[in-house]
């Protein structure tokens, strides 16, 4: 308890059936996290399509077949997770906002 208090963390009891409205990370961090991961995928996918079109000399009639197999996406997705985690860990304000939205703040 002393370690929590020393770090400005106040534990609290959440009654049964009250966890849904009291999920601070769902109210802030998780949304931003998912958006960042989607952006990573979109950027990667666009690069794959552009690369395909450049190889086909810009022929618009050729289809860009992007490899979406798990064996291809798994290592890339791991990189996106690390990138997103690093980026989100700098957003202390976002984490605090989630607790405010859930009403889990105390007046000093």
Beta strands, then each sheet from edge to edge (+ up, - down):
end
